[in-house]
Each structure stands twice: as C-alpha cells, then as structure tokens.
Amino acid sequence: MARVLPRPRAPLAPRASVRHRYEEELGWPTTGTEPVELLTGLRFDVLEMPADAGSAVLRRLPHTGPVALLRARCGGKQPGDRPKLLMLIAAGGAEELPGILEWLEWGTLAADLTTRGTGDRMPAPAFPGGTAPSYGFGSWEAATWVRPPRPGYEAENSLPTTGSGAGIGDVGGAPDLVRLVSAAATECHRARLWRARNAQSDRECGDQPLAFSNASRMSAGTRPRSLTL
C-alpha cells in the first residue's frame, strides 16, 4: 500500500522589505544598494542636531513630523560619533537654513545644527514591528524612528516649511521652519554649554571649540532674535 506523505506547508510570505515599504507605501526614493538609504532633497530634507538638543526640541514642539535617531556604528571616537536626531523638513529647507540662522542672528553660534538636502542621503530606519534593515560591510550609521511616518499618509504635507500656509504648531500641525530652527539653534547652544559645564569634551567627538560670544552678548543686553520667538 502506497504511503501518503504529508503535503509540505507553503512557505510563509516574507514581510515587506524596508526598501519596498519606503518606495511603495511612502513613495520615498531609496538607494539601490545595501544598506538601504533614503535620498534627501527630493521628497524631504533633514535638519540634523545632537540628540540631547533634539530631545529638548521634541519636548518643546510636540508636532514636528517624522524624527529619527541616528547612531554611529564605529567603535572609536570619531567625528560624528555623538548620537544625532534627524528631523524631516520640507524639500528645499536645507538651502534656507543659512539665511534663517542669519535672520535669527545666530551666525556661526549654532554650529551643531546642520542639514542634509539635495545629493545627500540618510540611513533607512526600520518601521516599528517591521523587518530590520540590513547593514552591509562598511556601514557606519544606524537609525531608528522616534516619530515614524505613517504608511499611506502624505508625510510631506505635515513637514515644517516656510512661506504661505506654514503652521506655527497651535492647531495640531507642524511648526513652521523658522520656529523649528529657532528652537533647534537655542537648544543646540544650551546643550553645548551644558556639556562644557559638565566637563564633557566635545573635541573627543570632533566638535569645534565652544563659542561663548552669545553669552557675552546676552549679558550686555542683546541676544539672538530666535530667543524672543
């Protein structure tokens, strides 16, 4: 009598890859290499700052759009090793940062506040509960979402921007870019003063020497315009 063998189970469908979810569900272009990275300057730009300053900004501004935490994967003390927060802003915002800082009278005092725009990229964070991205040989950055985007939702419509229609955060929307930069520059400088006060050497992480000119200006009765917003 012929023996009936059990029918093999169909393999479980794999979870959607990180690249597929970004490209198909959010419409965000990615690199065609491993590890997966998101291209900035097309659907969004990025405002980048130290994580301690960024955490303070998140407490002040509860609606900022998607935010990612970036950590360096290398083991030694290298420039950029300090954890960073990446706040997504509207495409084109990176080009506006120098002018906004100048208008806010920060000048070079907010040196820790940088951007990623056209021609740049950022690591693709895994979605909560989804497949973790694979980091190939030579990858030195890893990111996770602090405030993830919502698949099927036009995240770009809620990103901080300037011009007509920009919100100020009083009706549940994202703050306008000027207000976000104002808060970020202030918190970057405060965090740097705090690290210096606690004898944390910024130079070990590749930072520039601390500038105290803002403190002297404040003691003289003047201060950056951003501190009055």
PETA-V129251 format. One record per backbone hydrogen bond with DSSP energy under -1.0 kcal/mol. NH is the residue of the N-H (numbers start at 1). CO is the residue of the C=O. E is the energy in kcal/mol with one decimal. If there is no record, write none. Layout:
# PETA-V129251
((NH/CO/E) (NH/CO/E))
This chain:
# PETA-V129251
((21/17/-2.3) (22/18/-2.1) (23/19/-2.7) (24/20/-3.1) (25/21/-1.2) (26/21/-1.1) (28/22/-2.6) (31/37/-2.2) (38/122/-3.2) (39/29/-2.0) (40/120/-1.7) (41/44/-3.0) (45/89/-2.6) (46/116/-2.3) (47/87/-3.0) (48/114/-3.2) (49/85/-1.7) (51/83/-2.7) (54/50/-2.7) (55/51/-2.5) (56/52/-1.2) (57/53/-1.8) (58/54/-2.3) (59/55/-1.6) (60/56/-1.6) (61/57/-2.7) (67/147/-1.7) (68/86/-2.6) (69/144/-3.3) (70/84/-3.4) (71/142/-2.8) (73/140/-3.3) (78/76/-1.0) (80/205/-1.5) (81/78/-2.1) (84/70/-2.6) (85/49/-2.9) (86/68/-3.2) (87/47/-3.0) (88/66/-2.2) (89/45/-2.4) (90/160/-2.6) (93/90/-2.2) (100/96/-2.4) (101/97/-2.7) (102/98/-2.0) (103/99/-2.4) (104/100/-2.4) (105/102/-1.1) (106/101/-2.8) (109/106/-2.3) (113/110/-1.8) (114/48/-2.5) (116/46/-2.0) (120/117/-2.3) (122/38/-2.1) (124/36/-1.8) (130/127/-2.6) (139/136/-1.9) (142/71/-2.4) (144/69/-2.0) (146/67/-2.9) (147/67/-2.2) (152/25/-1.2) (153/150/-1.9) (155/153/-1.8) (157/154/-1.3) (158/155/-1.9) (159/156/-1.2) (166/163/-1.6) (175/63/-1.0) (177/161/-2.6) (180/176/-2.1) (181/177/-2.9) (182/178/-2.4) (183/179/-2.3) (184/180/-2.7) (185/181/-3.0) (186/182/-1.9) (187/183/-2.5) (188/184/-2.5) (189/185/-2.0) (190/186/-2.4) (191/187/-2.7) (192/188/-1.9) (193/189/-2.3) (194/190/-2.4) (195/191/-2.5) (196/192/-2.2) (197/193/-2.4) (198/194/-1.8) (199/196/-1.6) (200/195/-3.3) (205/202/-1.3) (206/203/-1.7) (207/202/-2.3) (216/212/-1.7) (217/213/-2.1) (218/214/-2.3) (219/215/-2.1) (220/216/-1.2) (221/218/-1.3) (222/217/-2.7) (226/104/-1.4) (227/224/-1.5) (228/225/-1.9) (229/226/-1.2))
